[in-house]
Amino acid sequence: MDDIEDFGVWLGRQLRRSGMSQAEFAKDLNLSRAAVSAWVTGRARPRPEVMVAIARLLDTDLATLVTRDADAGSARPIGWYHRGAHQDGGREYGNAAAFAFDANLAVLAREVTQNSLDERLDPRRPVRVRFTLHELTGEHLHAFLSALKWEELEPHYAAAARSRQKVGRVLAEGLRALREDSSLLLLRVDDYNASGLTGPEYGDGRYAAVVRRQLDSHKSNDRAGGSYGLGKATLWAASRLGLVLLNSTLSQPHEGRTARRVVGRLDLPWREVEGVAYAGPAWLGEPDTEKEHEGVSRSWWADERVVADLRLDRDSDDPGTSFLVVGAHDAAGNSDNLEEMHEALHRALADNFWAAMTSGRSVPALLEASVRALRNGDSVVPERRVDPLECHPALAHALQAYLDGETVDELTATGHVAAAEVPLLVPPLRTAGRRADGRGHRAVLLVTSAADADEEHSRIVCMRGTRMTVTSRRPRGLGMGVDPFQAVLLAGFATGDDGEATHAAEAFLRAAEPPEHDRWGATEELTAAYANAPRRLTEFNTAMDAALREVIGRRSADQDSTGPEVLRKLLRLDVPAPNARRGQGHPAVDRVVGKVDGNGAWTLDVTVTVPQREGRWQMLPVVKFDVRSGGRPSLEWAELIARENCAIVDGRLLVDPDVRSARFEGVTAVGSHPVAAAMAGVIVDVQQAQEASA
């Protein structure tokens, strides 16, 4: 009974909904206004015989007065409320927060899923997040548009689409596609075991932070992933129509209820409709009866039929929220159909949250995620759960070993996972004064052999908090001939520690992240809050590389002469002899990782250091067989692929003048091998190409 709404609060809302004053209500009951006021303020309760009369006046039954799990009388009409234009003449031609990110499905999946992780409710269970792509056509489309009250929106869309601004052009394309293709793509994101949109309609709370406000993160604790409040804007940015519907099951009652709190928000630019100017946003809901917000559409407690018509029905009563992006698209243009969009979402979830989805024997995963695609309610691509061991086997294996306490100090056997400490000195906050001391945090570096199926390897994947991948960085100074490896850097709460130094490290690294949360660098927030922050980040990166070299170095010294060691002996850089001279400031090969593939070709991952110069570098990548006598036979490239900070044009490696390190991948042509690849080593060099004159 603790979750039942107070009678006075419930009664006050019923009077406002019916437009009846306390004095009028008291008169109809033949009681004093003071008596009704005492009920509304909670100072008294009606007698049982008066409750019967109250139920009759409010057009409800006695049971509703007791349970107070529904509003009395008939439901108020649901409709769209459009915010009026500013009286000072100001105009907004779009939501600036929506332009803070690249508008693509990968960014949407990353930001929305991180928000769900931040709202994890029961720490004993993972948050469950499901992405559903749903294409509507024919009668299914018409039924949805009718439930959406599309006829109320059409004049506003027509006016907004006439704008010459970017948002207007996107809207015009969305309306054209709807009109000519007679189809509409919905993208629904459901989370379960999350807090839900709790809180009042306009005051502080999760609901207002998402529905009513901009740049309000409303993070519930310091373990949350973000601090900008920008992530939710990706939902509206993913809609060609700027429209998102929401249905939330609350973890804490609001107005005595928890199920099916529904609202819609539309972000449009400034517009004029029938001579009336509107500021931008609009909301779908029931009209508010409170004097301060009279006429404004607010959330309402919908019945099951309404949420089904709006394609917002949820699978269970588990708390959480369903977000429905209406007119969804991949603004990057990388995915054009349901199958491609399904694959893009699945890949983004795997790349960003494999660690959050990894569990140990006694440590539950933080997240479960899946993707499915429907057309008019029928399955097009079956629901597919993201499996971290399938997508990133070596990385997931390394983290599992850490969670299970099965790491080692040295890599002495296949499958081993080595763990090493990486120190991070967190500088004091500027507000603490000059004499304040910093805190020493011990991050954890995990290292293991790369899996054969790994497309990306020999990098350090960095994370904190709820184990979302923040960045992947290439270590420096490993030397040549290092076997492919995978490394994971756990910092802050990702280590599993909860000490004061860990809290300090978490706050420091969070401040070092830009809105995209995709790197650690000297952000404005970081430098404003901490002294010597850039220096500490540089020291942290240096410590990572040193810890990795220590692990890799021990492994290289202890390995026997079989297996990968043979490949390392076959592979080397073309280092000039001591008496040879190379032009000052010439690009040089810094690192090569290679293997012989199943076709007998060398696959080489090459990092090149590039000195500073005014013009762009043009280089010819060269690969030769390393023979003991005679000339070294040159091999042909079957394929050259630019990986980082470079371009490949007509077999040349092009690097801009402000770049200091570039990385490319090359595959040798087997037909150019004088002998089998396994019978001789290879050397790799880059030669400066003669630049063509204009």
C-alpha positions as CSV (number, residue, x, y, z in Angstrom):
1,M,0.0,0.0,0.0
2,D,3.0,2.3,0.2
3,D,2.9,3.0,-3.5
4,I,-0.7,4.3,-3.5
5,E,-0.9,8.0,-4.2
6,D,-2.0,10.2,-1.3
7,F,-5.7,10.8,-1.3
8,G,-5.3,14.6,-1.1
9,V,-2.9,14.7,-4.1
10,W,-5.2,12.5,-6.1
11,L,-8.3,14.4,-5.3
12,G,-6.6,17.8,-6.1
13,R,-5.7,16.5,-9.6
14,Q,-9.3,15.2,-10.2
15,L,-10.7,18.6,-9.3
16,R,-8.2,20.3,-11.7
17,R,-9.0,17.8,-14.5
18,S,-12.7,18.4,-14.1
19,G,-12.3,22.2,-13.9
20,M,-14.1,22.3,-10.5
21,S,-13.0,24.5,-7.6
22,Q,-12.9,23.3,-4.0
23,A,-15.8,25.6,-3.2
24,E,-18.0,24.2,-5.9
25,F,-17.1,20.7,-4.9
26,A,-17.9,21.4,-1.3
27,K,-21.2,22.9,-2.2
28,D,-22.3,19.8,-4.2
29,L,-21.4,17.7,-1.2
30,N,-23.2,20.0,1.3
31,L,-20.0,20.5,3.2
32,S,-17.7,23.5,3.9
33,R,-14.8,24.5,1.7
34,A,-12.6,24.1,4.7
35,A,-13.4,20.4,4.8
36,V,-12.5,19.8,1.2
37,S,-9.3,21.9,1.7
38,A,-8.3,19.6,4.6
39,W,-8.7,16.5,2.4
40,V,-6.6,18.0,-0.4
41,T,-3.8,19.1,1.9
42,G,-3.8,15.7,3.7
43,R,-4.9,17.0,7.1
44,A,-8.1,14.9,7.1
45,R,-9.8,12.1,5.2
46,P,-13.5,11.8,4.2
47,R,-15.8,9.6,6.2
48,P,-16.9,6.3,4.4
49,E,-20.4,7.6,3.6
50,V,-18.9,10.8,2.1
51,M,-16.6,8.7,-0.1
52,V,-19.7,7.3,-1.9
53,A,-20.9,10.8,-2.7
54,I,-17.4,11.8,-3.9
55,A,-17.3,8.8,-6.3
56,R,-20.6,9.8,-7.7
57,L,-19.6,13.5,-8.2
58,L,-16.3,12.4,-9.9
59,D,-18.1,9.9,-12.2
60,T,-16.1,7.0,-10.9
61,D,-16.5,4.0,-8.5
62,L,-15.6,3.6,-4.9
63,A,-12.8,1.2,-5.7
64,T,-11.0,3.9,-7.7
65,L,-11.1,6.2,-4.7
66,V,-9.5,3.5,-2.6
67,T,-6.8,2.3,-5.0
68,R,-6.2,5.6,-6.8
69,D,-4.5,3.8,-9.6
70,A,-6.4,5.7,-12.3
71,D,-8.0,9.1,-12.8
72,A,-11.7,9.5,-12.4
73,G,-14.2,10.3,-15.1
74,S,-13.7,10.3,-18.8
75,A,-10.2,10.6,-20.3
76,R,-9.2,14.1,-21.5
77,P,-8.6,14.4,-25.2
78,I,-5.1,13.6,-26.4
79,G,-3.5,16.2,-28.8
80,W,-0.5,18.2,-29.9
81,Y,0.6,21.3,-28.1
82,H,2.9,23.6,-30.1
83,R,5.0,26.1,-28.1
84,G,4.3,29.7,-29.1
85,A,7.0,32.0,-30.6
86,H,9.2,34.0,-28.2
87,Q,7.8,37.4,-27.5
88,D,11.2,39.0,-28.0
89,G,11.3,37.8,-31.6
90,G,14.0,35.2,-31.1
91,R,14.0,32.2,-33.4
92,E,15.5,28.7,-33.3
93,Y,15.9,26.9,-36.5
94,G,16.7,23.5,-34.9
95,N,18.0,21.8,-31.8
96,A,21.8,22.6,-31.6
97,A,22.4,19.6,-29.4
98,A,21.4,17.3,-32.2
99,F,24.4,18.6,-34.3
100,A,26.9,17.7,-31.5
101,F,27.3,14.2,-32.9
102,D,27.7,12.5,-36.3
103,A,24.2,11.5,-37.2
104,N,24.6,7.8,-37.9
105,L,23.2,4.5,-36.4
106,A,26.5,3.7,-34.7
107,V,26.4,6.9,-32.7
108,L,22.8,6.4,-31.8
109,A,23.4,2.9,-30.6
110,R,26.3,4.0,-28.5
111,E,24.7,7.0,-26.8
112,V,21.3,5.5,-26.2
113,T,22.7,2.2,-24.8
114,Q,25.1,4.1,-22.5
115,N,22.1,6.1,-21.1
116,S,20.3,2.8,-20.4
117,L,23.4,1.4,-18.7
118,D,23.6,4.5,-16.5
119,E,20.0,3.9,-15.3
120,R,20.5,0.2,-14.4
121,L,18.1,-0.5,-11.6
122,D,18.9,-4.0,-10.0
123,P,22.7,-4.5,-9.8
124,R,22.2,-8.2,-9.7
125,R,20.8,-8.3,-13.2
126,P,21.9,-6.8,-16.5
127,V,20.1,-4.0,-18.3
128,R,18.3,-5.5,-21.3
129,V,18.3,-3.3,-24.4
130,R,16.5,-4.3,-27.6
131,F,16.6,-2.4,-30.9
132,T,13.6,-3.0,-33.3
133,L,13.5,-1.7,-36.9
134,H,9.9,-1.7,-38.1
135,E,8.8,-0.7,-41.6
136,L,5.2,0.2,-42.0
137,T,3.2,0.3,-45.3
138,G,-0.4,0.1,-46.4
139,E,-3.1,-0.2,-43.7
140,H,-0.5,-0.6,-41.0
141,L,1.0,2.8,-41.9
142,H,-2.5,4.5,-42.1
143,A,-3.5,3.1,-38.7
144,F,-0.2,4.4,-37.1
145,L,-0.6,7.9,-38.6
146,S,-4.2,8.0,-37.3
147,A,-3.1,7.1,-33.8
148,L,-0.3,9.7,-34.1
149,K,-2.9,12.4,-35.0
150,W,-1.0,13.2,-38.2
151,E,-3.7,15.5,-39.5
152,E,-2.8,17.9,-36.6
153,L,0.9,17.9,-37.6
154,E,0.7,18.2,-41.3
155,P,0.3,22.0,-41.5
156,H,3.3,22.5,-39.1
157,Y,5.4,20.1,-41.1
158,A,4.5,21.8,-44.4
159,A,5.5,25.2,-42.9
160,A,8.7,23.9,-41.3
161,A,9.8,22.2,-44.5
162,R,9.7,25.5,-46.4
163,S,12.6,26.7,-44.3
164,R,15.9,27.1,-46.2
165,Q,17.8,26.0,-43.1
166,K,19.4,22.5,-42.8
167,V,16.5,21.1,-40.6
168,G,14.0,22.3,-43.2
169,R,15.7,20.4,-46.0
170,V,15.8,17.2,-43.9
171,L,12.1,17.5,-43.1
172,A,11.3,18.1,-46.7
173,E,13.1,14.9,-47.7
174,G,11.3,12.9,-44.9
175,L,7.9,14.1,-46.0
176,R,8.7,13.4,-49.7
177,A,9.8,9.8,-48.8
178,L,6.6,9.3,-46.8
179,R,4.4,10.6,-49.6
180,E,6.1,8.9,-52.6
181,D,7.2,5.6,-51.0
182,S,4.1,5.2,-48.8
183,S,6.2,3.7,-46.2
184,L,7.6,4.8,-42.8
185,L,10.5,3.3,-40.8
186,L,10.3,3.2,-37.1
187,L,13.2,2.5,-34.8
188,R,12.3,1.4,-31.3
189,V,14.7,1.1,-28.4
190,D,13.4,-0.7,-25.3
191,D,15.3,-1.0,-22.1
192,Y,14.4,-3.2,-19.1
193,N,15.7,-3.2,-15.5
194,A,16.2,0.5,-15.8
195,S,14.8,3.4,-13.8
196,G,12.2,4.7,-16.3
197,L,11.2,8.3,-16.7
198,T,10.5,9.1,-13.1
199,G,9.8,12.5,-11.6
200,P,7.3,15.3,-12.0
201,E,6.1,16.8,-15.3
202,Y,8.1,20.0,-15.1
203,G,10.3,19.8,-12.0
204,D,13.7,18.1,-11.6
205,G,13.7,14.4,-12.5
206,R,14.5,12.0,-15.2
207,Y,11.3,12.7,-17.1
208,A,11.8,16.4,-17.4
209,A,15.5,15.9,-18.3
210,V,14.5,13.9,-21.3
211,V,11.2,15.4,-22.4
212,R,11.2,19.0,-21.3
213,R,14.9,20.1,-21.1
214,Q,18.1,20.4,-23.1
215,L,21.6,19.7,-21.8
216,D,20.3,18.2,-18.6
217,S,22.1,14.9,-18.0
218,H,20.4,14.3,-14.6
219,K,22.8,11.5,-13.8
220,S,21.8,9.7,-10.6
221,N,25.4,8.9,-9.4
222,D,29.0,9.4,-10.3
223,R,29.2,6.0,-12.1
224,A,27.2,7.4,-15.0
225,G,28.8,7.5,-18.4
226,G,28.2,11.1,-19.5
227,S,27.9,14.5,-18.1
228,Y,26.7,16.7,-21.0
229,G,23.1,15.6,-21.3
230,L,23.6,15.4,-25.1
231,G,23.1,11.7,-25.7
232,K,19.3,11.8,-25.8
233,A,19.5,14.3,-28.7
234,T,20.7,11.5,-31.0
235,L,17.2,10.0,-30.9
236,W,15.7,13.1,-32.4
237,A,18.6,13.5,-34.8
238,A,18.0,10.0,-36.1
239,S,14.4,11.0,-37.2
240,R,13.9,12.6,-40.5
241,L,10.7,14.0,-39.0
242,G,12.2,15.2,-35.7
243,L,9.7,13.0,-33.8
244,V,10.1,10.6,-30.9
245,L,7.4,8.9,-28.8
246,L,8.0,7.5,-25.3
247,N,6.4,4.9,-23.1
248,S,7.9,4.4,-19.7
249,T,7.3,1.9,-16.9
250,L,8.5,3.7,-13.7
251,S,10.6,2.3,-10.9
252,Q,9.0,4.8,-8.5
253,P,5.3,5.7,-8.7
254,H,4.2,9.1,-10.0
255,E,0.7,10.1,-9.2
256,G,0.3,6.7,-7.7
257,R,1.0,4.8,-11.0
258,T,3.9,3.2,-12.7
259,A,2.7,1.6,-16.0
260,R,2.4,3.3,-19.4
261,R,3.5,6.9,-18.9
262,V,3.3,8.0,-22.5
263,V,4.3,11.3,-24.2
264,G,5.6,12.5,-27.6
265,R,8.0,15.2,-28.4
266,L,8.5,16.9,-31.8
267,D,11.5,19.2,-32.6
268,L,10.7,21.6,-35.5
269,P,12.3,24.9,-36.5
270,W,10.5,28.2,-36.0
271,R,7.5,28.4,-38.3
272,E,4.3,30.2,-39.1
273,V,1.0,28.4,-39.5
274,E,-2.1,30.3,-40.5
275,G,-0.5,33.6,-39.3
276,V,0.6,32.3,-35.9
277,A,4.3,31.9,-35.1
278,Y,5.6,28.9,-33.2
279,A,9.0,28.6,-31.5
280,G,9.9,25.0,-32.3
281,P,9.1,22.0,-30.1
282,A,5.7,20.4,-29.6
283,W,4.4,17.7,-27.3
284,L,1.7,15.0,-27.7
285,G,-0.3,14.4,-24.5
286,E,-3.4,15.4,-22.6
287,P,-4.0,19.1,-21.8
288,D,-2.7,20.3,-18.4
289,T,-5.4,21.8,-16.2
290,E,-3.0,23.5,-13.7
291,K,-3.2,27.3,-14.1
292,E,0.5,27.8,-14.6
293,H,0.6,25.3,-17.5
294,E,-2.9,25.4,-18.7
295,G,-3.3,23.9,-22.2
296,V,0.2,22.5,-22.3
297,S,0.3,18.8,-23.4
298,R,1.6,16.6,-20.6
299,S,2.2,12.9,-20.3
300,W,-0.7,10.7,-19.7
301,W,-1.4,7.2,-18.4
302,A,-2.4,5.3,-21.6
303,D,-4.3,2.1,-21.8
304,E,-3.0,-1.0,-23.6
305,R,-4.9,-0.3,-26.8
306,V,-3.4,3.1,-27.2
307,V,0.2,2.0,-26.7
308,A,-0.4,-0.9,-29.2
309,D,-1.7,1.6,-31.8
310,L,1.4,3.8,-31.3
311,R,3.7,0.7,-31.6
312,L,4.9,1.3,-28.0
313,D,3.7,-1.9,-26.2
314,R,6.3,-3.4,-24.0
315,D,7.1,-7.1,-23.3
316,S,6.9,-7.0,-19.5
317,D,6.3,-5.0,-16.4
318,D,10.0,-4.6,-15.7
319,P,10.8,-0.9,-15.3
320,G,12.3,1.0,-18.2
321,T,11.5,3.1,-21.2
322,S,10.6,2.5,-24.9
323,F,11.8,5.2,-27.3
324,L,10.2,5.2,-30.8
325,V,12.0,7.2,-33.5
326,V,9.5,8.0,-36.2
327,G,10.9,8.3,-39.7
328,A,14.3,6.7,-38.7
329,H,17.2,6.8,-41.1
330,D,21.0,6.5,-41.3
331,A,22.0,10.1,-42.0
332,A,25.5,8.9,-42.9
333,G,24.0,7.0,-45.8
334,N,25.8,3.8,-45.0
335,S,22.7,1.7,-44.6
336,D,19.8,1.8,-47.1
337,N,17.6,-1.2,-46.1
338,L,16.4,-3.1,-43.0
339,E,19.1,-5.8,-43.4
340,E,22.0,-3.3,-43.6
341,M,20.6,-1.2,-40.7
342,H,20.2,-4.3,-38.6
343,E,23.8,-5.2,-39.2
344,A,25.0,-1.7,-38.5
345,L,23.3,-1.6,-35.1
346,H,24.5,-5.1,-34.2
347,R,28.1,-4.1,-35.1
348,A,28.0,-0.9,-33.1
349,L,26.6,-2.6,-30.0
350,A,29.3,-5.3,-30.3
351,D,32.2,-2.8,-30.8
352,N,31.2,-0.4,-28.0
353,F,29.7,-2.7,-25.4
354,W,31.4,-6.1,-25.7
355,A,32.9,-5.5,-22.2
356,A,29.6,-4.5,-20.6
357,M,28.1,-7.7,-22.0
358,T,30.9,-9.9,-20.7
359,S,30.3,-11.9,-17.5
360,G,32.4,-14.0,-15.2
361,R,31.4,-17.1,-13.3
362,S,30.2,-15.1,-10.3
363,V,30.0,-11.6,-11.9
364,P,26.9,-10.9,-14.0
365,A,27.1,-9.0,-17.2
366,L,26.0,-5.3,-17.0
367,L,24.1,-5.5,-20.3
368,E,22.2,-7.7,-22.7
369,A,21.5,-6.3,-26.2
370,S,19.7,-7.6,-29.3
371,V,18.5,-6.3,-32.6
372,R,15.6,-7.4,-34.8
373,A,13.8,-6.1,-37.9
374,L,10.1,-6.2,-38.8
375,R,7.8,-5.3,-41.7
376,N,4.2,-4.7,-40.8
377,G,4.6,-6.8,-37.7
378,D,6.2,-9.8,-39.5
379,S,9.9,-10.7,-38.9
380,V,12.3,-9.8,-41.6
381,V,15.5,-10.4,-39.6
382,P,15.1,-12.5,-36.5
383,E,16.1,-11.1,-33.2
384,R,19.8,-11.5,-32.8
385,R,21.5,-11.2,-29.4
386,V,25.0,-9.6,-29.4
387,D,27.5,-12.2,-28.1
388,P,30.8,-10.6,-27.1
389,L,32.7,-14.0,-27.4
390,E,31.5,-14.2,-31.0
391,C,32.3,-10.6,-31.9
392,H,35.5,-10.0,-30.0
393,P,36.7,-13.3,-28.7
394,A,40.2,-12.4,-27.5
395,L,39.1,-9.2,-25.8
396,A,36.1,-10.9,-24.0
397,H,38.4,-13.8,-23.0
398,A,40.8,-11.3,-21.4
399,L,38.1,-9.6,-19.4
400,Q,36.5,-12.9,-18.3
401,A,39.9,-14.0,-17.0
402,Y,40.1,-10.8,-14.9
403,L,36.6,-11.1,-13.6
404,D,37.3,-14.7,-12.6
405,G,40.6,-13.9,-11.0
406,E,42.6,-16.0,-13.5
407,T,45.1,-13.6,-14.8
408,V,48.9,-14.3,-14.7
409,D,52.0,-12.1,-14.5
410,E,53.6,-13.4,-17.6
411,L,52.3,-14.8,-21.0
412,T,53.9,-18.3,-21.0
413,A,51.2,-20.3,-22.8
414,T,48.5,-19.9,-25.4
415,G,45.3,-18.5,-23.8
416,H,47.0,-16.8,-20.9
417,V,45.9,-13.3,-19.9
418,A,48.5,-11.1,-18.2
419,A,47.5,-8.3,-15.9
420,A,49.7,-5.3,-15.1
421,E,49.0,-2.2,-13.0
422,V,49.1,1.2,-14.8
423,P,49.5,4.2,-12.4
424,L,47.3,7.3,-12.9
425,L,48.1,10.3,-10.7
426,V,44.8,12.3,-10.5
427,P,45.7,15.9,-9.9
428,P,43.8,17.8,-7.2
429,L,40.8,20.0,-8.1
430,R,41.7,23.6,-8.5
431,T,39.0,24.4,-5.9
432,A,41.0,22.4,-3.3
433,G,43.9,24.9,-3.3
434,R,47.5,24.7,-4.3
435,R,48.6,22.6,-1.3
436,A,46.1,19.8,-2.0
437,D,47.6,16.5,-2.9
438,G,46.6,14.4,-5.9
439,R,45.4,10.8,-5.7
440,G,47.1,7.7,-7.0
441,H,44.8,5.3,-9.0
442,R,45.8,1.9,-10.2
443,A,44.3,1.1,-13.5
444,V,44.6,-2.5,-14.9
445,L,46.1,-3.5,-18.2
446,L,45.1,-6.9,-19.6
447,V,47.1,-8.5,-22.4
448,T,46.5,-11.7,-24.4
449,S,47.1,-13.1,-27.9
450,A,44.9,-11.9,-30.7
451,A,42.4,-14.3,-32.1
452,D,42.7,-15.5,-35.7
453,A,39.4,-13.8,-36.5
454,D,40.2,-10.4,-35.1
455,E,40.0,-7.7,-37.8
456,E,41.6,-5.2,-35.4
457,H,44.4,-6.1,-33.1
458,S,47.6,-4.9,-31.4
459,R,45.9,-1.9,-29.8
460,I,44.9,-0.9,-26.3
461,V,41.1,-0.7,-25.8
462,C,40.4,1.8,-23.0
463,M,37.3,2.0,-20.8
464,R,36.0,3.2,-17.5
465,G,32.7,3.3,-15.6
466,T,30.2,0.8,-17.0
467,R,32.8,-0.6,-19.4
468,M,31.8,1.2,-22.6
469,T,34.8,1.4,-24.9
470,V,36.0,5.0,-24.8
471,T,38.9,4.8,-27.2
472,S,41.3,2.4,-28.9
473,R,44.9,3.6,-29.1
474,R,48.0,2.3,-30.8
475,P,50.9,1.8,-28.3
476,R,54.2,3.3,-29.1
477,G,57.7,1.9,-29.0
478,L,57.0,-1.8,-29.1
479,G,59.8,-2.5,-31.5
480,M,59.6,-4.9,-34.4
481,G,58.3,-8.5,-34.7
482,V,55.7,-8.3,-32.0
483,D,53.0,-11.0,-32.4
484,P,49.4,-9.7,-32.7
485,F,47.9,-9.1,-29.3
486,Q,44.8,-7.6,-27.7
487,A,45.0,-5.3,-24.7
488,V,42.3,-3.8,-22.4
489,L,42.8,-0.9,-20.1
490,L,40.4,-0.8,-17.2
491,A,40.3,2.5,-15.4
492,G,38.0,4.0,-12.7
493,F,35.0,1.9,-11.8
494,A,35.8,-0.5,-14.6
495,T,38.5,-2.0,-12.4
496,G,35.8,-3.2,-9.9
497,D,37.3,-1.1,-7.1
498,D,35.2,1.4,-5.2
499,G,37.8,3.4,-3.2
500,E,38.2,7.1,-3.0
501,A,41.1,7.1,-5.5
502,T,38.8,5.2,-7.9
503,H,36.1,7.8,-7.6
504,A,38.6,10.5,-8.2
505,A,40.0,8.8,-11.3
506,E,36.5,8.2,-12.7
507,A,35.6,11.9,-12.3
508,F,39.0,13.0,-13.9
509,L,38.6,10.7,-16.9
510,R,35.0,11.6,-17.4
511,A,36.0,15.3,-17.5
512,A,38.6,14.4,-20.1
513,E,36.0,13.1,-22.5
514,P,34.3,15.3,-25.2
515,P,30.5,15.0,-25.8
516,E,31.1,12.0,-28.0
517,H,32.9,10.2,-25.1
518,D,35.4,8.7,-27.7
519,R,38.8,9.8,-26.3
520,W,40.6,11.2,-23.3
521,G,42.1,14.6,-23.9
522,A,42.4,18.1,-22.6
523,T,38.8,19.3,-22.7
524,E,37.7,22.7,-21.5
525,E,36.0,21.0,-18.5
526,L,39.2,19.1,-17.6
527,T,41.6,22.1,-17.7
528,A,39.1,24.3,-15.9
529,A,38.7,21.8,-13.0
530,Y,42.2,20.3,-12.6
531,A,45.7,21.7,-12.5
532,N,48.3,20.0,-14.8
533,A,45.7,17.8,-16.3
534,P,47.2,17.4,-19.8
535,R,50.5,16.4,-18.3
536,R,48.8,13.7,-16.2
537,L,47.0,12.3,-19.2
538,T,50.3,12.1,-21.1
539,E,51.9,10.3,-18.2
540,F,49.0,7.9,-18.1
541,N,49.4,7.0,-21.8
542,T,53.2,6.6,-21.3
543,A,52.6,4.3,-18.4
544,M,50.2,2.2,-20.5
545,D,52.8,1.7,-23.1
546,A,55.5,0.9,-20.6
547,A,53.3,-1.7,-18.9
548,L,52.5,-3.3,-22.3
549,R,56.2,-3.3,-23.3
550,E,57.0,-5.1,-20.0
551,V,54.5,-7.8,-20.7
552,I,55.3,-8.2,-24.4
553,G,59.0,-8.1,-23.6
554,R,58.8,-10.9,-21.1
555,R,56.8,-12.9,-23.6
556,S,59.3,-12.4,-26.4
557,A,62.2,-13.4,-24.2
558,D,60.5,-16.6,-22.9
559,Q,59.0,-17.9,-26.1
560,D,60.3,-21.0,-27.8
561,S,61.2,-21.1,-31.5
562,T,58.0,-22.6,-32.7
563,G,54.8,-21.1,-34.0
564,P,54.5,-17.3,-34.1
565,E,58.2,-17.0,-33.2
566,V,59.0,-18.3,-36.7
567,L,56.9,-15.6,-38.3
568,R,58.6,-13.0,-36.2
569,K,62.0,-14.1,-37.4
570,L,60.8,-14.0,-41.0
571,L,59.5,-10.4,-40.6
572,R,61.7,-7.4,-40.1
573,L,62.1,-3.7,-41.0
574,D,64.4,-2.5,-43.7
575,V,66.8,-0.7,-41.3
576,P,69.8,0.9,-43.1
577,A,73.2,-0.5,-42.3
578,P,75.4,1.5,-39.8
579,N,77.5,3.0,-42.6
580,A,74.5,3.8,-44.8
581,R,73.0,7.3,-44.9
582,R,69.4,8.2,-45.5
583,G,68.2,11.8,-46.2
584,Q,67.6,13.8,-43.1
585,G,63.9,13.9,-42.1
586,H,62.8,10.9,-44.2
587,P,59.7,8.9,-43.3
588,A,60.6,5.5,-41.8
589,V,58.9,2.3,-41.0
590,D,58.4,2.1,-37.2
591,R,56.5,-1.1,-36.7
592,V,55.3,-4.1,-38.7
593,V,52.9,-6.9,-37.7
594,G,52.5,-9.7,-40.2
595,K,51.3,-13.2,-40.9
596,V,51.0,-15.6,-43.8
597,D,47.3,-16.1,-44.7
598,G,45.6,-19.2,-46.0
599,N,46.4,-18.3,-49.6
600,G,50.1,-18.1,-48.9
601,A,50.3,-14.3,-49.0
602,W,51.9,-12.0,-46.5
603,T,49.4,-9.8,-44.7
604,L,51.3,-6.8,-43.2
605,D,50.2,-4.1,-40.8
606,V,52.7,-1.3,-41.1
607,T,53.1,1.9,-39.0
608,V,55.2,4.7,-40.5
609,T,56.7,7.7,-38.6
610,V,56.6,10.9,-40.7
611,P,58.7,14.0,-40.0
612,Q,57.4,17.5,-40.3
613,R,57.4,19.3,-43.6
614,E,55.3,21.9,-45.4
615,G,54.0,19.8,-48.2
616,R,52.2,16.5,-48.4
617,W,54.3,13.3,-48.4
618,Q,54.1,10.8,-51.3
619,M,55.7,7.5,-50.6
620,L,56.0,4.1,-52.3
621,P,55.5,1.1,-49.9
622,V,58.1,-1.5,-50.9
623,V,58.2,-5.2,-49.8
624,K,61.0,-7.6,-50.5
625,F,62.0,-11.2,-49.7
626,D,64.9,-11.2,-47.3
627,V,67.4,-13.7,-48.7
628,R,70.9,-14.5,-47.4
629,S,72.8,-13.8,-50.6
630,G,72.3,-11.9,-53.8
631,G,69.7,-9.2,-54.4
632,R,66.4,-9.1,-52.5
633,P,63.6,-10.0,-54.8
634,S,60.8,-7.3,-54.8
635,L,57.3,-8.5,-54.4
636,E,54.1,-7.0,-55.8
637,W,51.2,-5.8,-53.7
638,A,47.9,-7.5,-54.3
639,E,46.2,-4.9,-52.1
640,L,47.1,-1.7,-50.2
641,I,44.6,-0.4,-47.6
642,A,44.8,2.9,-45.7
643,R,44.1,2.4,-42.0
644,E,45.1,5.6,-40.1
645,N,46.1,9.1,-41.1
646,C,46.8,8.4,-44.8
647,A,45.4,7.6,-48.2
648,I,46.4,5.1,-50.9
649,V,46.2,6.5,-54.5
650,D,47.6,4.5,-57.4
651,G,49.9,2.5,-55.2
652,R,51.3,5.5,-53.4
653,L,51.0,6.3,-49.7
654,L,49.8,9.9,-49.2
655,V,50.3,11.6,-45.8
656,D,49.3,15.2,-44.9
657,P,52.1,17.5,-43.5
658,D,50.6,17.8,-40.0
659,V,50.5,14.0,-39.5
660,R,53.4,12.4,-37.5
661,S,52.3,8.7,-37.7
662,A,50.4,6.8,-40.4
663,R,49.3,3.2,-40.7
664,F,48.5,1.0,-43.7
665,E,47.9,-2.6,-44.5
666,G,49.3,-4.5,-47.4
667,V,48.8,-8.0,-48.9
668,T,51.4,-9.4,-51.2
669,A,50.6,-11.0,-54.5
670,V,51.4,-14.7,-54.2
671,G,52.2,-14.9,-58.0
672,S,55.2,-12.6,-57.4
673,H,56.7,-14.8,-54.7
674,P,59.9,-16.6,-56.0
675,V,59.4,-19.2,-53.2
676,A,56.7,-20.0,-50.7
677,A,56.1,-17.2,-48.1
678,A,57.0,-19.5,-45.2
679,M,60.4,-20.2,-46.6
680,A,61.8,-16.6,-46.5
681,G,61.3,-13.5,-44.5
682,V,60.2,-10.1,-45.8
683,I,61.4,-6.6,-45.3
684,V,59.3,-3.5,-45.5
685,D,60.3,0.0,-46.5
686,V,58.8,3.3,-47.7
687,Q,60.6,5.2,-50.5
688,Q,59.9,8.8,-51.3
689,A,58.0,9.0,-54.6
690,Q,58.7,11.7,-57.1
691,E,55.8,14.1,-57.0
692,A,54.1,14.9,-60.2
693,S,54.2,18.5,-61.3
694,A,51.0,20.3,-62.2
